[in-house]
Amino acid sequence: MAITSTAEIRDVTTSTSRLGTLLRHTAAPIAVAVIFGATMVYVATTTLDSIERRTLNAEYIGARVGEHLLLTVTASALVALIAIPVGILVHRLTWAPFRAVVLGLANIGQATPAVGVVILLAIVWKTGFTTALVALVAYSFLPVLRNTLTGLEQVDASIRESARGMGMTPNQVLRRIELPLASPVILAGLRTSLVFCVGVATIATFINAGGLGDMIINGLKLQRFPVLVVGAVLVACIAMLIDWAAGLVEEKVRPKGL
């Protein structure tokens, strides 16, 4: 009986674990589908005026979603390409002033209100997609930089010494040991940066860079509640889906045993 009971407990535990994994992997898409479906039902059952009909159509919404995703994904890719190497460089160099300067500059971008960064760049430079992209990179830079530093610093020094004792060069230690072990923390920073970009990209509309912010601002200015609701719901759904997808990638690349 004891063996049977132990086996049953193990089966229940396995089933519970699988159910938890399934829920974790499907909860966000299901929630997004329900929220988006409810919003579409609301729009379909609402009498729209001519202004709302010009906005709430597949062509207009598709264009705004495309602009928003392009801005978000491009900014996040640039942040990853810049912040991770800078984090590695700061970790490698032991010169305290250099670290302080880099973290100070990154903190400025994060501490300054997003609207302020966007408008200031538009005033001193120009309006448009490029300016919004630079503002997003500046605003989302710090989480990836900090997490890169934190992840590398958490790697046990004895592991590095063992790798060097096996004849690995510093670059080989970085590629084969440090970065794989630090990857969960670094990816968590990228995940945060992606969600930041989705939200802050709505402000791009103030400098003629497009995105779903157009719908939100127009809905507010023209007092068109359906337009405002659809724009806000789409931004929230994109943020949830991107966070969900990033979480799946984070699990996939996580080294076994961590």
Sequence and secondary structure as in RCSB ss.txt:
>XXXX:A:sequence
MAITSTAEIRDVTTSTSRLGTLLRHTAAPIAVAVIFGATMVYVATTTLDSIERRTLNAEYIGARVGEHLLLTVTA
SALVALIAIPVGILVHRLTWAPFRAVVLGLANIGQATPAVGVVILLAIVWKTGFTTALVALVAYSFLPVLRNTLT
GLEQVDASIRESARGMGMTPNQVLRRIELPLASPVILAGLRTSLVFCVGVATIATFINAGGLGDMIINGLKLQRF
PVLVVGAVLVACIAMLIDWAAGLVEEKVRPKGL
>XXXX:A:secstr
 HHHHHHHHHHHHHHHHHHHHHHHHHHHHHHHHHHHHHHHHHHHTS   HHHHHHSSHHHHHHHHHHHHHHHHHH
HHHHHHHHHHHHHHHHH   HHHHHHHHHHHHHHHHS HHHHHHHHHHHT  SHHHHHHHHHHHHHHHHHHHHHH
HHHTS HHHHHHHHHTT  HHHHIIIIIHHHHHHHHHHHHHHHHHHHHHHGGGGGGGT  STHHHHHHHHHTT H
HHHHHHHHHHHHHHHHHHHHHHHHHHHHS TT 
